[in-house]
Amino acid sequence: MEVLMHEMSNGQETNAVDTKVYTMPKQTEKKVENAHVEDGRCFMESNAVDTVDIMFENIKYTVSLGCKKGQKEILHGINGRLPAKHLIALMGPSGAGKSTLLDILSGFRTTGMDGNIYINGHVRHLNSFRKCSTYITQDDRLEALLTVAENMTVAADLKLPTSTPRYEKETIIKDILNTLGLYEHMNTLTEKLSGGQRKRLSIALELVNNPTVMFLDEPTTGLDSSSCMHVVNLLKLLARQGRTIVCTIHQPSASLFQLFDLVYVLANGECLFHGATTQLVSYLENVKLPCPVYYNPADYVIELACGEYGDDKIAMLISGSKNGKSTQWFQNADSLVTANNLRALHPIKKHVNLNGKSSLHATSLIHQIKILIERGFIKSKRDTTLTYLRIIVNIAVGLMLGMVFVGAGTDGARVLDNYNLLFSILIHHLMTTMMLTVVTFPVQMSILLKEHFNRWYSLKAFYTAITVIELPISIICCLLFTVITYLFTCQPLEMSRFFMFFAISLLVVLISQGAGLMIGAVCNVINGTFVGPTLTVPLMMFAGFGVTLRDIPNYLKWGTYISFLRYGLEGYIGAIYGFDRPVLFCESNENLYCHYRYPAKFLSDIAMEGNQFWNDIVALIIILILTRCAAYFLLKWKIMSVR
Ligand SMILES: Nc1ncnc2c1ncn2[C@@H]1O[C@H](COP(=O)(O)OP(=O)(O)OP(=O)(O)O)[C@@H](O)[C@H]1O
């Protein structure tokens, strides 16, 4: 990995292309409480950082409020400067626009945005910027069933080039965990970590590829004061190492506030103050709104921003900061590097392909799939709900159906019972698989959004991996269920019929998963649990449940062609009663009239043909491909739409 290193010594920066060991300046090291810095060295000593200075000008952000409701401007032409090696706080009351600004600066949101963002004096090129930046969301979107070390290894395997030797990856992981005080929790499952540890793990994961710019949305929310100090101290340490660190924060205590180098105060999408934390009190005096003695300036400025002292005060602050344009209140305002000088210091590297998307990820598609599959299998092994419960439910329901419909498969007098059984089997496969996906996918979706944005892997890799991971467990559950119901209910003991039956079941399971993914990609859990079962009713009707296919009105016939349950049912009927099945033995009423002794009679009554099996298989395969493709494109759309 070819990177430029900025060696720092006591705040002075010199460019160096070598990989010299960076020793923390003793003063800084002392200040950073609890930071685990081994022998005064830190993990990024060999992963040099090219510093990034961010400027933004006249940023406006507008959202559409929906059909005929017009638009709403959330950010109103704000400006600012986020210099390298600074820890910057975005502050403001709830709804001020902090998260929106963070999303825009990080490139997470692009639609509806107007204005200019410059990176080291150059107009921001989003893909290039994303390569050197990372976004840590407020909620910790972590793989709960992996240990800290496993999570870190996955991150290293995905975010570092495949050419990086294993020992180097391990050294990086160890150093990061040491620095963030997580080394002793390496083998702890992530779900067992405390809130503060989880927050630190979120940061640790994103540090693996040594990003130059870090955006953090409320990293201290939900933490006690000591954990808050710990996290912010760590961020300060990381900033001192050459990074630009921007985080939103609600209302910091005085001690927490003074840890930040710069603060950017927002109210109603406008800037009230942009400058050094140490300058806030002077600024307030300057605009004739002096901070009361013994008052936390952070609290006071938030009260002003909330309008507690009148809206005219907000207007005074906006004009005092020139809506963020003024850099007068920076610590060394005169020594700020101009845009021209920044451009000269950081010329665009000739080898950088600004239009290329190919190098957005550090590893190849195949490698990403491999790592994600490995991660998926570890999760499946540990997830008793998803894996063991699925197996148990399939065995239990299989046994129940088997006992209720025992012997129905051979008895000519119970053909209708058997027909109901086949329907029940279809509904079981549909509901258990689809609803499981609908309920569990949103959790995966939130992790996907974070990891995909932070360039861990492509959507193709994620989608391929989840498809592959599901396959073995789906096959096992489906096989167990099929064997139990097939044997208990005495379906024809012919290998070919059994496998035909199993093939139909498996295809229905896989299609139901695809349908669950489609719903899960678009809906949240609540909407999904409503939409899923609601959609099954027409699917059942079009399959011939309660109404024979012949009796469905012509204008609704199209439904029978798209209902995969129809092909499933027809396939089952073909496997059980088709292919010239001999005359059935009427066990329960041997001496009486047995209406469906001849399978052909039954097929004619339900308006199905017994020889359609292969057509049904082809139709199911086509529907499977279509649902899987649709789920992929819906996921892609979802990812784009949240931005
Ligand atoms: N898509 C949207 N549609 C309508 N309004 C939106 C949308 N996104 C954000 N807003 C509004 O923009 C304003 C700023 O939201 P934002 O989440 O940035 O605030 P915030 O300062 O981060 O608040 P908090 O601290 O409570 O998270 C809020 O009033 C919010 O309701």
The ligand as an ORCA input file, in Angstrom:
! r2SCAN-3c Opt
* xyz 0 1
  N     -35.797     13.596      4.392
  C     -36.260     14.579      5.165
  N     -37.515     15.058      4.992
  C     -37.985     16.065      5.749
  N     -37.288     16.660      6.729
  C     -36.047     16.213      6.954
  C     -35.466     15.165      6.198
  N     -34.210     14.945      6.646
  C     -34.027     15.818      7.649
  N     -35.125     16.580      7.837
  C     -35.299     17.659      8.820
  O     -34.127     18.421      8.809
  C     -33.844     18.890     10.100
  C     -32.416     18.542     10.468
  O     -32.314     17.149     10.680
  P     -30.995     16.505     11.281
  O     -31.242     15.050     11.459
  O     -29.849     16.891     10.449
  O     -30.913     17.251     12.685
  P     -29.889     17.014     13.861
  O     -29.340     18.334     14.190
  O     -28.905     15.960     13.522
  O     -30.863     16.524     14.984
  P     -30.617     15.443     16.145
  O     -29.568     16.017     17.022
  O     -31.949     15.375     16.849
  O     -30.224     14.166     15.494
  C     -34.870     18.275     11.028
  O     -35.855     19.240     11.259
  C     -35.435     17.145     10.242
  O     -36.767     16.911     10.567
*
